[in-house]
Amino acid sequence: MNHDVTHSSDPEAPEAAAPAAASAGDDAERADRKERVLHTRVPAVLEAELKAVARALRVPVSNLVRTILEDAVAIADRASSEVGERLEAAARSVEQERARLRARVERADPLGDVLAYQPVTVAAPNRCARCEAPLEPGDSASLAIRQKPGPAAFVCAACLPKPSGKGRGSAP
């Protein structure tokens, strides 16, 4: 495809009828708004389709082509900005997931600072602090009593440490 751009030299154009006393700034602004003529080669089938659509819409072929090109450029601009936004959102999501996984991996023992466990009956839905098994109201669990203040942590029976047999009352 070959493309040529030429300047319109129509003496009837509004720019040609402008007063000679216009300022230099006005001349520059008019030059920016001046329309250009674009020549391009298209296949005969496309030409026939463009002419048929223009006839149906009762508009000149040049106006139809200009409108199609303007819409295509606007859509491309919107699409590229949306793609950029989507890529940024995906990058943020990946970063958040990476941070979440890193925190989960780095969390060696969620119950490392526990001093004791108190048997309780769960009153509200919760999760085991070690295995994340659901704990429903009425379930038996143990409340972790921590060395430092923090959120309440419950432990299910399966994750509760087993007695070592060296406690009170056992032989040394």
Buried (B, 14 or more C-beta within 10 A) or exposed (E): EEEEEEEEEEEEEEBEEEEEEEEEEEEEEBEEEEEEEEEEEEEEEEEEEBEEEBEEEEEEBEEBBBEEEEEEEEEEEEEEEEEEEEEEEEEEEEEEEEEEEEEEEEEEEBBEEBEEBEEBEBEEEBEBBBEEBEBEEEBEBBBBEBEEEEEEBBBBEEBBEEEEEEEEEEEE
